[in-house]
Amino acid sequence: MPIYEYRCDSCNQRFSRLVRDYRQAGQVLCDRCGVAARKLMSTFAAFNEDSEVWTTDDAIAERESPPIPPRPVLGRKELNESSQIRAVANKLE
């Protein structure tokens, strides 16, 4: 059962409500004044092992623009191996 966040336009009370059926999520009344409340967009937060807080906003931003991986650094050994592979490939052509 999802928990939705609401705000009453009449008395400006903000509250959360556990709703059994998602079809009834838009039909919640304010506890304080009894007027129909407006459902808000909820922000979800989670903690990882490094004690960093991630929200859904972070996840959306990461999905829209993934970080560019750094270019690989090749040392002498890797450069030598790649040149040998290229030489073998050239002989096969």
Biopython code that builds the backbone (N, CA, C, O; Angstrom):
import numpy as np
from Bio.PDB.StructureBuilder import StructureBuilder

atoms = [
    (1, "MET", "N", (0.842, -1.179, 0.000)),
    (1, "MET", "CA", (0.000, 0.000, 0.000)),
    (1, "MET", "C", (0.889, 1.244, 0.000)),
    (1, "MET", "O", (1.764, 1.381, 0.855)),
    (2, "PRO", "N", (0.673, 2.132, -0.936)),
    (2, "PRO", "CA", (1.520, 3.313, -1.024)),
    (2, "PRO", "C", (1.131, 4.393, -0.018)),
    (2, "PRO", "O", (-0.022, 4.500, 0.401)),
    (3, "ILE", "N", (2.122, 5.178, 0.349)),
    (3, "ILE", "CA", (1.896, 6.345, 1.195)),
    (3, "ILE", "C", (2.031, 7.567, 0.303)),
    (3, "ILE", "O", (3.057, 7.760, -0.349)),
    (4, "TYR", "N", (0.990, 8.391, 0.279)),
    (4, "TYR", "CA", (0.985, 9.606, -0.524)),
    (4, "TYR", "C", (1.078, 10.826, 0.381)),
    (4, "TYR", "O", (0.663, 10.787, 1.539)),
    (5, "GLU", "N", (1.626, 11.904, -0.158)),
    (5, "GLU", "CA", (1.695, 13.171, 0.564)),
    (5, "GLU", "C", (0.639, 14.108, -0.002)),
    (5, "GLU", "O", (0.397, 14.140, -1.209)),
    (6, "TYR", "N", (0.005, 14.882, 0.903)),
    (6, "TYR", "CA", (-1.071, 15.778, 0.521)),
    (6, "TYR", "C", (-0.879, 17.144, 1.166)),
    (6, "TYR", "O", (-0.169, 17.287, 2.161)),
    (7, "ARG", "N", (-1.539, 18.159, 0.564)),
    (7, "ARG", "CA", (-1.618, 19.479, 1.179)),
    (7, "ARG", "C", (-3.017, 20.015, 0.941)),
    (7, "ARG", "O", (-3.543, 19.959, -0.171)),
    (8, "CYS", "N", (-3.605, 20.532, 2.000)),
    (8, "CYS", "CA", (-4.940, 21.094, 1.929)),
    (8, "CYS", "C", (-4.828, 22.536, 1.437)),
    (8, "CYS", "O", (-4.083, 23.333, 2.008)),
    (9, "ASP", "N", (-5.557, 22.868, 0.392)),
    (9, "ASP", "CA", (-5.533, 24.234, -0.127)),
    (9, "ASP", "C", (-6.289, 25.197, 0.781)),
    (9, "ASP", "O", (-6.058, 26.405, 0.731)),
    (10, "SER", "N", (-7.182, 24.677, 1.602)),
    (10, "SER", "CA", (-7.978, 25.524, 2.476)),
    (10, "SER", "C", (-7.198, 25.974, 3.717)),
    (10, "SER", "O", (-7.107, 27.169, 3.999)),
    (11, "CYS", "N", (-6.637, 25.011, 4.454)),
    (11, "CYS", "CA", (-5.937, 25.358, 5.700)),
    (11, "CYS", "C", (-4.419, 25.210, 5.599)),
    (11, "CYS", "O", (-3.710, 25.478, 6.569)),
    (12, "ASN", "N", (-3.908, 24.785, 4.430)),
    (12, "ASN", "CA", (-2.477, 24.655, 4.154)),
    (12, "ASN", "C", (-1.793, 23.583, 5.004)),
    (12, "ASN", "O", (-0.572, 23.598, 5.162)),
    (13, "GLN", "N", (-2.582, 22.654, 5.551)),
    (13, "GLN", "CA", (-2.005, 21.540, 6.316)),
    (13, "GLN", "C", (-1.355, 20.557, 5.349)),
    (13, "GLN", "O", (-1.925, 20.235, 4.307)),
    (14, "ARG", "N", (-0.163, 20.084, 5.695)),
    (14, "ARG", "CA", (0.536, 19.079, 4.893)),
    (14, "ARG", "C", (0.567, 17.785, 5.699)),
    (14, "ARG", "O", (0.907, 17.791, 6.882)),
    (15, "PHE", "N", (0.206, 16.660, 5.045)),
    (15, "PHE", "CA", (0.143, 15.385, 5.759)),
    (15, "PHE", "C", (0.371, 14.228, 4.798)),
    (15, "PHE", "O", (0.304, 14.390, 3.580)),
    (16, "SER", "N", (0.642, 13.050, 5.371)),
    (16, "SER", "CA", (0.825, 11.813, 4.608)),
    (16, "SER", "C", (-0.326, 10.879, 4.919)),
    (16, "SER", "O", (-0.889, 10.912, 6.013)),
    (17, "ARG", "N", (-0.674, 10.042, 3.945)),
    (17, "ARG", "CA", (-1.775, 9.118, 4.150)),
    (17, "ARG", "C", (-1.466, 7.803, 3.459)),
    (17, "ARG", "O", (-1.022, 7.781, 2.311)),
    (18, "LEU", "N", (-1.702, 6.717, 4.159)),
    (18, "LEU", "CA", (-1.589, 5.374, 3.603)),
    (18, "LEU", "C", (-2.892, 5.081, 2.866)),
    (18, "LEU", "O", (-3.962, 5.071, 3.475)),
    (19, "VAL", "N", (-2.805, 4.844, 1.563)),
    (19, "VAL", "CA", (-3.998, 4.634, 0.742)),
    (19, "VAL", "C", (-4.008, 3.190, 0.261)),
    (19, "VAL", "O", (-3.044, 2.726, -0.349)),
    (20, "ARG", "N", (-5.083, 2.491, 0.530)),
    (20, "ARG", "CA", (-5.175, 1.074, 0.170)),
    (20, "ARG", "C", (-5.317, 0.870, -1.335)),
    (20, "ARG", "O", (-4.768, -0.088, -1.880)),
    (21, "ASP", "N", (-6.038, 1.747, -2.006)),
    (21, "ASP", "CA", (-6.293, 1.602, -3.437)),
    (21, "ASP", "C", (-5.836, 2.872, -4.141)),
    (21, "ASP", "O", (-6.296, 3.964, -3.810)),
    (22, "TYR", "N", (-4.932, 2.738, -5.111)),
    (22, "TYR", "CA", (-4.381, 3.910, -5.780)),
    (22, "TYR", "C", (-5.452, 4.734, -6.488)),
    (22, "TYR", "O", (-5.257, 5.924, -6.731)),
    (23, "ARG", "N", (-6.583, 4.110, -6.821)),
    (23, "ARG", "CA", (-7.665, 4.852, -7.482)),
    (23, "ARG", "C", (-8.341, 5.829, -6.528)),
    (23, "ARG", "O", (-9.020, 6.753, -6.975)),
    (24, "GLN", "N", (-8.167, 5.642, -5.229)),
    (24, "GLN", "CA", (-8.748, 6.536, -4.238)),
    (24, "GLN", "C", (-7.749, 7.580, -3.753)),
    (24, "GLN", "O", (-8.061, 8.364, -2.856)),
    (25, "ALA", "N", (-6.549, 7.598, -4.335)),
    (25, "ALA", "CA", (-5.502, 8.515, -3.877)),
    (25, "ALA", "C", (-5.884, 9.977, -4.064)),
    (25, "ALA", "O", (-5.420, 10.831, -3.308)),
    (26, "GLY", "N", (-6.720, 10.284, -5.055)),
    (26, "GLY", "CA", (-7.116, 11.667, -5.291)),
    (26, "GLY", "C", (-8.352, 12.089, -4.524)),
    (26, "GLY", "O", (-8.822, 13.213, -4.701)),
    (27, "GLN", "N", (-8.895, 11.224, -3.676)),
    (27, "GLN", "CA", (-10.135, 11.510, -2.962)),
    (27, "GLN", "C", (-9.924, 11.561, -1.461)),
    (27, "GLN", "O", (-10.746, 11.041, -0.707)),
    (28, "VAL", "N", (-8.839, 12.175, -1.011)),
    (28, "VAL", "CA", (-8.509, 12.220, 0.412)),
    (28, "VAL", "C", (-8.940, 13.565, 0.986)),
    (28, "VAL", "O", (-8.728, 14.610, 0.372)),
    (29, "LEU", "N", (-9.549, 13.525, 2.171)),
    (29, "LEU", "CA", (-9.991, 14.740, 2.846)),
    (29, "LEU", "C", (-8.997, 15.129, 3.929)),
    (29, "LEU", "O", (-8.373, 14.270, 4.552)),
    (30, "CYS", "N", (-8.860, 16.412, 4.144)),
    (30, "CYS", "CA", (-7.977, 16.949, 5.179)),
    (30, "CYS", "C", (-8.513, 16.573, 6.554)),
    (30, "CYS", "O", (-9.718, 16.646, 6.797)),
    (31, "ASP", "N", (-7.611, 16.169, 7.458)),
    (31, "ASP", "CA", (-8.005, 15.807, 8.817)),
    (31, "ASP", "C", (-8.457, 17.027, 9.612)),
    (31, "ASP", "O", (-9.318, 16.917, 10.485)),
    (32, "ARG", "N", (-7.885, 18.177, 9.316)),
    (32, "ARG", "CA", (-8.150, 19.379, 10.104)),
    (32, "ARG", "C", (-9.479, 20.038, 9.723)),
    (32, "ARG", "O", (-10.285, 20.362, 10.595)),
    (33, "CYS", "N", (-9.707, 20.237, 8.401)),
    (33, "CYS", "CA", (-10.899, 21.001, 8.005)),
    (33, "CYS", "C", (-11.895, 20.217, 7.163)),
    (33, "CYS", "O", (-13.005, 20.698, 6.935)),
    (34, "GLY", "N", (-11.534, 19.014, 6.689)),
    (34, "GLY", "CA", (-12.467, 18.183, 5.958)),
    (34, "GLY", "C", (-12.613, 18.505, 4.481)),
    (34, "GLY", "O", (-13.461, 17.919, 3.808)),
    (35, "VAL", "N", (-11.802, 19.428, 3.956)),
    (35, "VAL", "CA", (-11.851, 19.792, 2.541)),
    (35, "VAL", "C", (-10.955, 18.822, 1.768)),
    (35, "VAL", "O", (-9.979, 18.306, 2.314)),
    (36, "ALA", "N", (-11.286, 18.575, 0.497)),
    (36, "ALA", "CA", (-10.476, 17.677, -0.332)),
    (36, "ALA", "C", (-9.048, 18.221, -0.440)),
    (36, "ALA", "O", (-8.843, 19.401, -0.728)),
    (37, "ALA", "N", (-8.069, 17.348, -0.207)),
    (37, "ALA", "CA", (-6.657, 17.741, -0.246)),
    (37, "ALA", "C", (-6.062, 17.403, -1.607)),
    (37, "ALA", "O", (-6.541, 16.519, -2.318)),
    (38, "ARG", "N", (-5.013, 18.130, -1.944)),
    (38, "ARG", "CA", (-4.323, 17.933, -3.226)),
    (38, "ARG", "C", (-3.114, 17.035, -3.012)),
    (38, "ARG", "O", (-2.321, 17.248, -2.095)),
    (39, "LYS", "N", (-2.981, 16.012, -3.883)),
    (39, "LYS", "CA", (-1.851, 15.082, -3.786)),
    (39, "LYS", "C", (-0.593, 15.771, -4.298)),
    (39, "LYS", "O", (-0.620, 16.425, -5.340)),
    (40, "LEU", "N", (0.512, 15.626, -3.566)),
    (40, "LEU", "CA", (1.791, 16.233, -3.924)),
    (40, "LEU", "C", (2.714, 15.199, -4.545)),
    (40, "LEU", "O", (2.517, 13.994, -4.384)),
    (41, "MET", "N", (3.715, 15.679, -5.251)),
    (41, "MET", "CA", (4.768, 14.800, -5.756)),
    (41, "MET", "C", (5.711, 14.507, -4.596)),
    (41, "MET", "O", (6.264, 15.427, -3.993)),
    (42, "SER", "N", (5.890, 13.250, -4.292)),
    (42, "SER", "CA", (6.747, 12.856, -3.181)),
    (42, "SER", "C", (8.186, 12.722, -3.639)),
    (42, "SER", "O", (8.458, 12.330, -4.773)),
    (43, "THR", "N", (9.096, 13.051, -2.748)),
    (43, "THR", "CA", (10.517, 12.838, -2.995)),
    (43, "THR", "C", (10.952, 11.669, -2.142)),
    (43, "THR", "O", (10.772, 11.682, -0.924)),
    (44, "PHE", "N", (11.517, 10.670, -2.767)),
    (44, "PHE", "CA", (11.957, 9.478, -2.078)),
    (44, "PHE", "C", (13.428, 9.633, -1.740)),
    (44, "PHE", "O", (14.210, 10.104, -2.566)),
    (45, "ALA", "N", (13.811, 9.241, -0.537)),
    (45, "ALA", "CA", (15.213, 9.307, -0.136)),
    (45, "ALA", "C", (15.667, 7.938, 0.349)),
    (45, "ALA", "O", (14.897, 7.187, 0.949)),
    (46, "ALA", "N", (16.929, 7.629, 0.080)),
    (46, "ALA", "CA", (17.502, 6.361, 0.523)),
    (46, "ALA", "C", (18.936, 6.602, 0.954)),
    (46, "ALA", "O", (19.560, 7.576, 0.533)),
    (47, "PHE", "N", (19.452, 5.728, 1.780)),
    (47, "PHE", "CA", (20.818, 5.834, 2.256)),
    (47, "PHE", "C", (21.624, 4.668, 1.706)),
    (47, "PHE", "O", (21.127, 3.545, 1.627)),
    (48, "ASN", "N", (22.878, 4.936, 1.324)),
    (48, "ASN", "CA", (23.740, 3.843, 0.886)),
    (48, "ASN", "C", (24.799, 3.583, 1.953)),
    (48, "ASN", "O", (24.775, 4.197, 3.020)),
    (49, "GLU", "N", (25.727, 2.676, 1.665)),
    (49, "GLU", "CA", (26.723, 2.288, 2.668)),
    (49, "GLU", "C", (27.640, 3.429, 3.083)),
    (49, "GLU", "O", (28.169, 3.422, 4.195)),
    (50, "ASP", "N", (27.835, 4.411, 2.205)),
    (50, "ASP", "CA", (28.723, 5.525, 2.506)),
    (50, "ASP", "C", (28.010, 6.655, 3.244)),
    (50, "ASP", "O", (28.553, 7.753, 3.368)),
    (51, "SER", "N", (26.801, 6.396, 3.731)),
    (51, "SER", "CA", (25.977, 7.368, 4.443)),
    (51, "SER", "C", (25.639, 8.582, 3.593)),
    (51, "SER", "O", (25.438, 9.677, 4.118)),
    (52, "GLU", "N", (25.576, 8.391, 2.291)),
    (52, "GLU", "CA", (25.141, 9.457, 1.409)),
    (52, "GLU", "C", (23.642, 9.327, 1.203)),
    (52, "GLU", "O", (23.106, 8.219, 1.178)),
    (53, "VAL", "N", (22.975, 10.448, 1.058)),
    (53, "VAL", "CA", (21.544, 10.443, 0.830)),
    (53, "VAL", "C", (21.291, 10.588, -0.663)),
    (53, "VAL", "O", (21.807, 11.504, -1.302)),
    (54, "TRP", "N", (20.499, 9.685, -1.211)),
    (54, "TRP", "CA", (20.093, 9.740, -2.614)),
    (54, "TRP", "C", (18.605, 9.992, -2.658)),
    (54, "TRP", "O", (17.851, 9.379, -1.903)),
    (55, "THR", "N", (18.171, 10.877, -3.523)),
    (55, "THR", "CA", (16.748, 11.105, -3.708)),
    (55, "THR", "C", (16.377, 10.697, -5.119)),
    (55, "THR", "O", (17.247, 10.412, -5.943)),
    (56, "THR", "N", (15.099, 10.670, -5.392)),
    (56, "THR", "CA", (14.671, 10.336, -6.750)),
    (56, "THR", "C", (15.149, 11.392, -7.732)),
    (56, "THR", "O", (15.376, 11.092, -8.904)),
    (57, "ASP", "N", (15.305, 12.641, -7.262)),
    (57, "ASP", "CA", (15.820, 13.690, -8.140)),
    (57, "ASP", "C", (17.239, 13.364, -8.589)),
    (57, "ASP", "O", (17.589, 13.595, -9.747)),
    (58, "ASP", "N", (18.067, 12.825, -7.676)),
    (58, "ASP", "CA", (19.432, 12.431, -8.027)),
    (58, "ASP", "C", (19.411, 11.303, -9.049)),
    (58, "ASP", "O", (20.185, 11.312, -10.006)),
    (59, "ALA", "N", (18.535, 10.343, -8.848)),
    (59, "ALA", "CA", (18.458, 9.202, -9.763)),
    (59, "ALA", "C", (18.014, 9.638, -11.155)),
    (59, "ALA", "O", (18.526, 9.136, -12.155)),
    (60, "ILE", "N", (17.077, 10.557, -11.225)),
    (60, "ILE", "CA", (16.608, 11.047, -12.522)),
    (60, "ILE", "C", (17.722, 11.797, -13.225)),
    (60, "ILE", "O", (17.943, 11.597, -14.419)),
    (61, "ALA", "N", (18.428, 12.659, -12.502)),
    (61, "ALA", "CA", (19.522, 13.419, -13.107)),
    (61, "ALA", "C", (20.623, 12.483, -13.594)),
    (61, "ALA", "O", (21.202, 12.705, -14.657)),
    (62, "GLU", "N", (20.913, 11.439, -12.820)),
    (62, "GLU", "CA", (21.956, 10.495, -13.213)),
    (62, "GLU", "C", (21.540, 9.703, -14.447)),
    (62, "GLU", "O", (22.369, 9.421, -15.313)),
    (63, "ARG", "N", (20.257, 9.343, -14.533)),
    (63, "ARG", "CA", (19.774, 8.585, -15.670)),
    (63, "ARG", "C", (19.744, 9.452, -16.931)),
    (63, "ARG", "O", (20.027, 8.957, -18.023)),
    (64, "GLU", "N", (19.407, 10.736, -16.797)),
    (64, "GLU", "CA", (19.334, 11.619, -17.954)),
    (64, "GLU", "C", (20.712, 11.966, -18.502)),
    (64, "GLU", "O", (20.885, 12.081, -19.716)),
    (65, "SER", "N", (21.677, 12.130, -17.634)),
    (65, "SER", "CA", (23.021, 12.457, -18.095)),
    (65, "SER", "C", (24.038, 11.615, -17.333)),
    (65, "SER", "O", (24.576, 12.060, -16.319)),
    (66, "PRO", "N", (24.305, 10.401, -17.814)),
    (66, "PRO", "CA", (25.239, 9.532, -17.098)),
    (66, "PRO", "C", (26.645, 10.131, -17.128)),
    (66, "PRO", "O", (27.010, 10.816, -18.083)),
    (67, "PRO", "N", (27.422, 9.876, -16.095)),
    (67, "PRO", "CA", (28.781, 10.422, -16.067)),
    (67, "PRO", "C", (29.632, 9.827, -17.181)),
    (67, "PRO", "O", (29.505, 8.652, -17.524)),
    (68, "ILE", "N", (30.487, 10.654, -17.729)),
    (68, "ILE", "CA", (31.382, 10.207, -18.791)),
    (68, "ILE", "C", (32.552, 9.474, -18.149)),
    (68, "ILE", "O", (33.237, 10.036, -17.295)),
    (69, "PRO", "N", (32.792, 8.226, -18.550)),
    (69, "PRO", "CA", (33.893, 7.484, -17.933)),
    (69, "PRO", "C", (35.234, 8.074, -18.373)),
    (69, "PRO", "O", (35.354, 8.579, -19.489)),
    (70, "PRO", "N", (36.226, 8.013, -17.511)),
    (70, "PRO", "CA", (37.544, 8.537, -17.885)),
    (70, "PRO", "C", (38.181, 7.679, -18.975)),
    (70, "PRO", "O", (37.938, 6.475, -19.065)),
    (71, "ARG", "N", (38.987, 8.317, -19.785)),
    (71, "ARG", "CA", (39.689, 7.578, -20.830)),
    (71, "ARG", "C", (40.712, 6.655, -20.192)),
    (71, "ARG", "O", (41.351, 7.028, -19.208)),
    (72, "PRO", "N", (40.876, 5.459, -20.735)),
    (72, "PRO", "CA", (41.844, 4.530, -20.142)),
    (72, "PRO", "C", (43.266, 5.050, -20.320)),
    (72, "PRO", "O", (43.609, 5.650, -21.339)),
    (73, "VAL", "N", (44.061, 4.810, -19.327)),
    (73, "VAL", "CA", (45.469, 5.195, -19.376)),
    (73, "VAL", "C", (46.264, 3.966, -19.792)),
    (73, "VAL", "O", (46.217, 2.931, -19.128)),
    (74, "LEU", "N", (46.990, 4.087, -20.889)),
    (74, "LEU", "CA", (47.766, 2.963, -21.391)),
    (74, "LEU", "C", (49.240, 3.160, -21.045)),
    (74, "LEU", "O", (49.827, 4.209, -21.309)),
    (75, "GLY", "N", (49.804, 2.142, -20.459)),
    (75, "GLY", "CA", (51.229, 2.175, -20.157)),
    (75, "GLY", "C", (52.016, 1.520, -21.285)),
    (75, "GLY", "O", (51.448, 1.182, -22.324)),
    (76, "ARG", "N", (53.316, 1.341, -21.088)),
    (76, "ARG", "CA", (54.166, 0.735, -22.120)),
    (76, "ARG", "C", (53.721, -0.668, -22.481)),
    (76, "ARG", "O", (53.707, -1.048, -23.651)),
    (77, "LYS", "N", (53.360, -1.429, -21.465)),
    (77, "LYS", "CA", (52.961, -2.818, -21.707)),
    (77, "LYS", "C", (51.712, -2.869, -22.591)),
    (77, "LYS", "O", (51.662, -3.630, -23.557)),
    (78, "GLU", "N", (50.703, -2.055, -22.256)),
    (78, "GLU", "CA", (49.465, -2.050, -23.035)),
    (78, "GLU", "C", (49.702, -1.538, -24.458)),
    (78, "GLU", "O", (49.139, -2.078, -25.410)),
    (79, "LEU", "N", (50.521, -0.514, -24.607)),
    (79, "LEU", "CA", (50.824, 0.013, -25.943)),
    (79, "LEU", "C", (51.562, -1.026, -26.783)),
    (79, "LEU", "O", (51.289, -1.173, -27.975)),
    (80, "ASN", "N", (52.493, -1.743, -26.164)),
    (80, "ASN", "CA", (53.243, -2.783, -26.864)),
    (80, "ASN", "C", (52.310, -3.907, -27.303)),
    (80, "ASN", "O", (52.390, -4.375, -28.439)),
    (81, "GLU", "N", (51.418, -4.344, -26.396)),
    (81, "GLU", "CA", (50.471, -5.403, -26.732)),
    (81, "GLU", "C", (49.538, -4.980, -27.862)),
    (81, "GLU", "O", (49.265, -5.767, -28.769)),
    (82, "SER", "N", (49.046, -3.741, -27.813)),
    (82, "SER", "CA", (48.126, -3.285, -28.860)),
    (82, "SER", "C", (48.827, -3.180, -30.204)),
    (82, "SER", "O", (48.226, -3.465, -31.240)),
    (83, "SER", "N", (50.092, -2.776, -30.202)),
    (83, "SER", "CA", (50.808, -2.698, -31.481)),
    (83, "SER", "C", (51.066, -4.104, -32.033)),
    (83, "SER", "O", (51.047, -4.299, -33.248)),
    (84, "GLN", "N", (51.308, -5.088, -31.152)),
    (84, "GLN", "CA", (51.483, -6.464, -31.606)),
    (84, "GLN", "C", (50.179, -7.023, -32.179)),
    (84, "GLN", "O", (50.194, -7.730, -33.187)),
    (85, "ILE", "N", (49.058, -6.708, -31.540)),
    (85, "ILE", "CA", (47.763, -7.172, -32.042)),
    (85, "ILE", "C", (47.468, -6.553, -33.402)),
    (85, "ILE", "O", (46.974, -7.233, -34.301)),
    (86, "ARG", "N", (47.771, -5.259, -33.558)),
    (86, "ARG", "CA", (47.566, -4.599, -34.845)),
    (86, "ARG", "C", (48.442, -5.204, -35.930)),
    (86, "ARG", "O", (47.997, -5.349, -37.069)),
    (87, "ALA", "N", (49.694, -5.564, -35.597)),
    (87, "ALA", "CA", (50.588, -6.151, -36.566)),
    (87, "ALA", "C", (50.080, -7.512, -37.041)),
    (87, "ALA", "O", (50.137, -7.814, -38.233)),
    (88, "VAL", "N", (49.582, -8.335, -36.109)),
    (88, "VAL", "CA", (49.031, -9.641, -36.468)),
    (88, "VAL", "C", (47.789, -9.453, -37.338)),
    (88, "VAL", "O", (47.608, -10.160, -38.330)),
    (89, "ALA", "N", (46.926, -8.488, -36.959)),
    (89, "ALA", "CA", (45.707, -8.237, -37.729)),
    (89, "ALA", "C", (46.040, -7.781, -39.139)),
    (89, "ALA", "O", (45.365, -8.175, -40.090)),
    (90, "ASN", "N", (47.069, -6.958, -39.290)),
    (90, "ASN", "CA", (47.474, -6.483, -40.617)),
    (90, "ASN", "C", (47.992, -7.621, -41.485)),
    (90, "ASN", "O", (47.767, -7.633, -42.695)),
    (91, "LYS", "N", (48.690, -8.584, -40.870)),
    (91, "LYS", "CA", (49.210, -9.731, -41.623)),
    (91, "LYS", "C", (48.068, -10.623, -42.115)),
    (91, "LYS", "O", (48.163, -11.218, -43.188)),
    (92, "LEU", "N", (46.988, -10.717, -41.330)),
    (92, "LEU", "CA", (45.870, -11.561, -41.687)),
    (92, "LEU", "C", (45.038, -10.958, -42.829)),
    (92, "LEU", "O", (44.342, -11.685, -43.538)),
    (93, "GLU", "N", (45.106, -9.670, -43.001)),
    (93, "GLU", "CA", (44.313, -9.015, -44.063)),
    (93, "GLU", "C", (44.941, -9.174, -45.369)),
    (93, "GLU", "O", (44.414, -8.690, -46.371)),
]
sb = StructureBuilder()
sb.init_structure("model")
sb.init_model(0)
sb.init_chain("A")
sb.init_seg("    ")
for serial, (resi, resn, name, xyz) in enumerate(atoms, 1):
    if name == "N":
        sb.init_residue(resn, " ", resi, " ")
    sb.init_atom(name, np.array(xyz, "f"), 0.0, 1.0, " ", f" {name:<3s}", serial, name[0])
structure = sb.get_structure()
